[in-house]
Amino acid sequence: MPGPGGRCHSPGVKASTDRGRFAERVLHFIDSNAAPETVVIWIERKDGGVWAVGRAVNPDWRNSKEPRPEDYVFEGYEMGDALEEANETLEDDFTVSERDGHDERVRPFTRDELLKPLERWFFGHS
């Protein structure tokens, strides 16, 4: 379950890049067979300065922890574009989760939450 503010790092899909995952949200659903379903949405920084937004359904059920190519819903060089895509994806999934009767609150992705780890990496701080 996500902690306060909806942040939770899923062990289901590991960060796959040199920069790593900067932010993540987890949503819970009920699928068409009335079984629990988990959706993980994340923003990561890939090689070459590429921002990526991923979305995985039930990642804990997978044989491999590596993100699949089809998990990525966005890749590009602008952090703002990644934030916009991540929040649109989050909003779409939140709407479905809410319609399924889940009352979890998940906060949107923010620029500040991406800048802090980026600055630590860029300036070599831990």
For each residue, the residues with C-beta under 8 A, 3 or more apart:
1: 8 28
2: 5 6 7 8 25 26 104 106
3: 6 7 8
4: 7
5: 2 105 107
6: 2 3 25 26 104 105 106 107
7: 2 3 4 23 24 25 107
8: 1 2 3 24 25 26
9: 21 24
10: 13 24 26 38 40 59 60
11: 14 60 65
12: 38 40 56 58 59 60 61 62 65
13: 10 40 42 54 56 59 62 65 66 67 71
14: 11 65 66 67
15: 20 21 42 44
16: 44 46 66 67
17: 20 44 45 46 47 52
18: 46 47
19: 22 44 45 46 47 118 121
20: 15 17 44 45 117
21: 9 15 24 42 43 44
22: 19 42 43 44 45 113 114 117 118
23: 7 42 43 86 109 113 114
24: 7 8 9 10 21 40 41 42 43
25: 2 6 7 8 40 41 42 90 106 107 109
26: 2 6 8 10 38 39 40 41 106
27: 38 39 41 90 93 94 97 102 104 106
28: 1 36 37 38 39 97 102 104
29: 36 37 38 39 93 96 97 100 102
30: 34 35 36 37 100 101 102
31: 34 35 36 37
32:
33:
34: 30 31
35: 30 31
36: 28 29 30 31
37: 28 29 30 31 57 58
38: 10 12 26 27 28 29 57 58 59 60
39: 26 27 28 29 55 56 57 93 97
40: 10 12 13 24 25 26 54 55 56 59
41: 24 25 26 27 53 54 55 86 89 90 93
42: 13 15 21 22 23 24 25 53 54 86
43: 21 22 23 24 51 52 53 54 82 83 86 109 114
44: 15 16 17 19 20 21 22 51 52 54
45: 17 19 20 22 49 50 51 52 118 121
46: 16 17 18 19 50 51 52 75
47: 17 18 19 50
48:
49: 45 77
50: 45 46 47 75 76 77
51: 43 44 45 46 74 75 76 77 78 79 81 82
52: 17 43 44 45 46 72 74 75 82
53: 41 42 43 72 73 74 75 82 85 86 89
54: 13 40 41 42 43 44 67 71 72 73
55: 39 40 41 71 73 89 93
56: 12 13 39 40 59 62 67 68 71
57: 37 38 39
58: 12 37 38 61 62
59: 10 12 13 38 40 56 62 65
60: 10 11 12 38
61: 12 58
62: 12 13 56 58 59 65
63:
64:
65: 11 12 13 14 59 62
66: 13 14 16
67: 13 14 16 54 56 71 72
68: 56 71
69: 72
70:
71: 13 54 55 56 67 68
72: 52 53 54 67 69 75
73: 53 54 55 85 89
74: 51 52 53 81 82 85 86
75: 46 50 51 52 53 72
76: 50 51 81 82
77: 49 50 51
78: 51 81 82
79: 51 82 83 111 114 118
80: 83 84 111
81: 51 74 76 78 84 85
82: 43 51 52 53 74 76 78 79 85 86 114
83: 43 79 80 86 87 109 110 111 114
84: 80 81 87 88
85: 53 73 74 81 82 88 89
86: 23 41 42 43 53 74 82 83 89 90 109
87: 83 84 90 91 108 109
88: 84 85 91 92
89: 41 53 55 73 85 86 92 93
90: 25 27 41 86 87 93 94 106 108 109
91: 87 88 94 95 108
92: 88 89 95 96
93: 27 29 39 41 55 89 90 96 97
94: 27 90 91 97 98 106
95: 91 92 98 99
96: 29 92 93 99 100
97: 27 28 29 39 93 94 100 102 104
98: 94 95 101 102 103
99: 95 96
100: 29 30 96 97
101: 30 98
102: 27 28 29 30 97 98
103: 98
104: 2 6 27 28 97
105: 5 6
106: 2 6 25 26 27 90 94
107: 5 6 7 25 110
108: 87 90 91
109: 23 25 43 83 86 87 90 113 114
110: 83 107 113 114
111: 79 80 83 114 115
112: 115 116
113: 22 23 109 110 116
114: 22 23 43 79 82 83 109 110 111 117 118
115: 111 112 118 119
116: 112 113 119 120
117: 20 22 114 120 121
118: 19 22 45 79 114 115 121 122
119: 115 116 122 123 125
120: 116 117 123 124 125 126
121: 19 45 117 118 124
122: 118 119
123: 119 120
124: 120 121
125: 119 120
126: 120
